[in-house]
Structure formats: structure tokens, C-alpha cells
Amino acid sequence: MLVAAEEISKALGNDSVSYDEDVIESHGYSEWSTSNSSVRPVAVVYPASTEDVSLIARICNKYNVPMIPFGSGSSVEGSFSAPFSGLSIDFSRMNKIIAFHEDDMDVVVQPGVNWVDLNKEIEKSGLFLPLDPSPTARIGGMVSTNCSGTNAMRYGTMKDWVINLTVVLADGSVIKTRRRPRKTSAGYNLTSLFVGAEGTLGMITEITLKLAVIPQETSVAVVPFPSVYDAASAAAKLMRSGIQLAALEIMDEVQMKVINKSGGAASKRRWVELPTLFLKFSGTKETIGNDIERVARIVNDFNAGSFIFAGNKQEELYLWSARKEALWAMLSQRPSGTEIWSTDVAVPLSRMAEIIDVSKRESGTLGLFSSVLGHVGDGNFHQSVMYDPKNPEQTAAVAKCVHDMMDRALEMDGTVSGEHGIGIGKKESLLHELGPDTIKLMQTLKRSVDPKWLLNPGKIFDPPQTCKVGRSG
């Protein structure tokens, strides 16, 4: 592995490879993930172009060295961990907007581009990429995990916005999955093969993205409920109403207490500490006004409290900040020596209220901090529990609670991962969800493009025992 790193350094320059222990640690461990490996990469490599990535892949292929693509490090399922060591391939220097086709409503970017920066750059055109994950997320990681975020209810997930990809395969060969028209029926849908593959099939070096028109008007409303079940039931009713909401989010009473304790987020307000729905509206002033009135009538049947409406853009930003700052607020209040076990599931909309209610009651019996929040508008929710990883009883209890939640989601014909991906944390659950024959087909596809199992090995499913990952010869 070190021989490969040195060869890459000679080819790309000394500043292209780092052996710094702190840098390596930050590329192999995440404080907000329980899916960490005890093994670390031997070095971090910084390509600046597709050609650099191709060279890195050819050298790693020659020495049988694992390659672990790294975006911003915001994965919560261990997607960038290095269980077989190897080289972490950090795409932060590949952060250019290559081409912006305003009239075609698309943009070509490198994987290290931050989505917030992209939207700021093209804002004057009246276009935007409507995904809304963590503000730290970069496009490459967003594609690799098929991320979504709060706007998925209206705009779908990352797979719905990717037109084509340039990908470097394990042997260093470079492919482009398709051309730039928005629709095509020319051959296999290779673009979708790489979206959500978590870097196990290839390393993405260019992405062409569709863009949407920025809504003429937007607004935000917040409403509390006496119970999580009431809030989730109201959300399900809203989904069947036909109202064109842009986003529909839920935060339980524990999360609202966390926000208050952190200072009330950007609004600095004192929030009602009850399960709360956050609603985002978009359209014209007239349609938004009508939608707000309809929402108010519907939620009254579920014991809703008093609405808070944004009166202007500043208030809109402040109200929504409570939802967007939820993770950071939890991390800032995490007791020393504890970790957050955060995971997500998704179920059909008709089962949303039930699974949230049962999961919250079960996690509440642990005697630990536990909180529920999520994207109820598309059936996806997150549960977070703080625990002491050095306490085997706590760890086992939390693990059982989380796995029971995933089993329950599958019983409801749901999925064990709505948007976080599989990584190393949910491999067994994925097998339970899809079955061995489907996993076998995935392994066949993996083997066909990565026969040595060098691309992000140990993620999604385990490599065959015959693979000599990390060994030369």
C-alpha cells in the first residue's frame, strides 16, 4: 500500500498524498456514525482531475490496493471507512463547475463541488439543484449514496437529477454512462447503476445534473401536536390531500428540547416542546395562501396546536433553521464519552404513523436520550440514541432497538435505508431485505467491473473469501 502511495506521489506531486495521522483519522472515523472500522487507510490521496483518478486506479490495481472514495465525510453508515485499509481518495480538490448550460437547465460538475455553493453560484439564473441534504455534502457523495433531504417530497431523490456520469473503473479505464439529453433509450441505464453504489463499482469524476426553476414564492409553517402519533397521522392525511407541499418534516418533543437548549436555532425563539411538523410551501402567493388554509383545516382534526407562519423571508429562514440544525444541536450536547447511534428507515405512507409511534415507545424504554425526526412527507424517518459504547449492556440494548426498528420496517414492506445508504452498518439488514439471490446478482455485477474487489471493499456486502484484498501477487 505504501509503495502504491509513493508511486502516486511521484506521479502527481508530493502534495497529492498525505500521511498525516490526523488527516488519516478524519478520513477513517466519523463521530456521528456507529458504523466505524478500527482500521485506517495508510494515506489520503488528492486527485485534481479524471486523469489523476485514472492514474491512481491503475497504480492501486497493479498493487491490489483498496480505494475508498471520500466526499465530505458526512456518511453515517461507514461508507468512507477503510476496513481493509488502503488509500482514501479525497475529491475535495475536484471542486469545479465545468459547464453551466442555462438554456438546457443542466450543469456539469466535479464530485467535490458543494451543493450549497453550486446553488449560490447559479442563483441569478433562476435555477437550482433542489436536493437538500447536509449543508456540508458534496455532489459526488450525494450521487454515491442517492441522497435526498428535506425537499425529496416535492423533488425526489438524487437519482432523479443525474443525467450522466463520468466514472473511473477499478483498472483505471474511464467511461461516460450516456450523453446529455434529458431522455434516452440507448442501451443499459448505466447511470442508475452507479447512483447509490457507494463507490463500490467505480469512482465518479464528473456529473451532469438537471436543474429546476426556483419557485416564485416560498413559505414555512410550524405546528405542534400532543403526540408523535397525532403529528405523523396528520402528515399522512396531508399527503393524501393533494396539497403541493415542498417539504413535510417531523421532530419529536425530545428534539424540540434539544433545539431550545442550543439556543432555539437561528430564530432564538423558545419552541413549544411537543412533537412538531415543519411544512414548506412553494408556488405563487395565491396558491401558497390557499394551501396554508387547507393545511390548517386538515391538521385541526389531529389536535394540532397553534400555527407559526413565516411573515417574510428572514422568518422563513429562521423557522426552518430548527429542522436544519437538528444534528448539529444533538452533537453539541452529546455527553463526553457517548456516541450517537443514528439510522433511518422508510415505509409506505400508510404505515408511517404506526412505525414512528412504536419505535419511539420502544427506544423510550432504554433510559437513554432518544429522538425521532425525519421526512414524513416521503415515508422516511430517523432515530437517534445516545449511549456509552464502553458499556456492553447499553450497546447491546441500543443495537437490539435499532435492529427491531429495521425488522419492523421490512414487515411493513419498507426498507432499511431511505437515504443513508448501506455502508458497513446495514449489510446484514440488506440481505434480510432483498434476499440472497438479489445480493448474489449484485455481487456478480460488482465482480464484473471490479474483479479484485478493490473499490470500497466491505461496503453494501462482503467480498468473497477468495479475494486477496490489500495483498499483492
Beta strands, then each sheet from edge to edge (+ up, - down):
strand 1: 17-18
strand 2: 43-45
strand 3: 67-70
strand 4: 87-90
strand 5: 97-101
strand 6: 106-109
strand 7: 127-128
strand 8: 162-168
strand 9: 174-176
strand 10: 203-210
strand 11: 212-213
strand 12: 217-224
strand 13: 245-251
strand 14: 276-283
strand 15: 308-309
strand 16: 339-346
strand 17: 370-375
strand 18: 380-387
sheet 1: 1+ 2- 4- 3-
sheet 2: 5+ 6- 10+ 8- 9+
sheet 3: 7+ 11-
sheet 4: 15+ 12- 14+ 13- 17+ 18- 16+
end
